[in-house]
Amino acid sequence: MGINEVNVVFTVTDKHGKRVTDLKQADFRFVDDNKPAAEIRSFHAETNLPLQVGLLIDASNSVRDRFKFEQESAIEFLNQTVRRGYDQAMVVGFDATPEVTQDFTDDTEKLGQGVRELRPGGGTALYDALYYACRDKLLKKAQNGPTRRAIILLSDGEDNLSHVTREEAIEMAERAEAIVYTISTNVSGTKAPGDKVLERIADATGGRAFFPFQIRDVSNAFAEIQEELRSQYAVSYKPADLKADGHFRTIEIVALDRKNFRVRARRGWYAPVQ
């Protein structure tokens, strides 16, 4: 990222939650750190930027029940989403530690294999896995021009082993400019504390949290994410009054017609350090 340019991928929905893909730059206000952006460098609706997707699958004991079905849904998602020669995805399973079963590739056969290799067992270090995927994989992955970075996290949100905190994991996702979509594996039929964690992670990064209580809803959640990845907006702007002080700067993208449209974007970014 150039020191003076911020790239944000965002989603717009109407008041019924349906995606809206035909708005123009003039329909939005872009505010960075409480000041209007100094200049909009580019704006695209229905962005088709290359994807870098990390699939993070909780393979701890707590998710054993529907593991097979979740694996199949994840493979289906990768087959339909990853375009050869264009997109890249990786598969990371985690219990007490994260394990990359397939590194970044555009080969959906290999990705499917990576998902099938996962075996449930052990405790859950969810925050560590998210932190690792962002810091050691996404941030180190070269970007030739703008890309969209997304993480899809399948878990019950219950963490009992991490060394980093929830907020540190979220901060690393923000630094990696990754939108996190969470799919809860909690099947109790009522929201558990872990579900609130999943909501918080998704909200902070501009993603969405899904709670598929029925097993068949898991594949619907993946289908929704796939749809959304294809119908996003991308803006690149120059912030006003940028200081290279390493501070967290808030991002606010507002639809001028607030009554009818809602924007989902990451909450902020970190200024560079001199």
Secondary structure, DSSP 4 states (H G I P E B T S, - for coil): --TT-EEEEEEEEETTS-B-----GGGEEEEETTEE-SEEEEEESS--PPEEEEEEEE-SGGGGGGHHHHHHHHHHHHHHHPPTTT-EEEEEEESSSEEEEEEEES-HHHHHHHHHT----S---HHHHHHHIIIIIITTS--SS--EEEEEEEE----SS-SS-HHHHHHHHHHTTEEEEEEE---SSS--HHHHHHHHHHHHHT--EE---STTHHHHHHHHHHHHHTS-EEEEEE-SS---B--EEEEEEEESSTTTEEEE--SEEE--B-
